[in-house]
Amino acid sequence: MTRFLLTLPLLALPLMACTPQQQSTALGAVGGAAVGAAVSSDEDREKGALVGAIVGGAAGTLLGPASQSGQCRYRDQYGQEYIAPC
């Protein structure tokens, strides 16, 4: 029960984000943490959640939805943003 109460603020994180980019990053981080915790062993569950949150947040930032239908926003290695088909 205490673990649930500790993770409750993480579930509300995407709702607190203002812009679509921040929402995408927050949703990626929460989803990555959930997947990382789920695939980790019992003694490494916290590490798995942390790594998953970092990877998910980065993926949510770099690969986010674009304003056009069927298009996604990407970022290249130099930080330049471009839009291409998903």
Secondary structure as GFF3:
##gff-version 3
##sequence-region A 1 86
A	DSSP	alpha_helix	2	16	.	.	.	ID=ss1
A	DSSP	alpha_helix	20	39	.	.	.	ID=ss2
A	DSSP	three_ten_helix	42	44	.	.	.	ID=ss3
A	DSSP	alpha_helix	45	62	.	.	.	ID=ss4
A	DSSP	beta_strand	64	65	.	.	.	ID=ss5
A	DSSP	beta_strand	71	75	.	.	.	ID=ss6
A	DSSP	beta_strand	81	85	.	.	.	ID=ss7
###
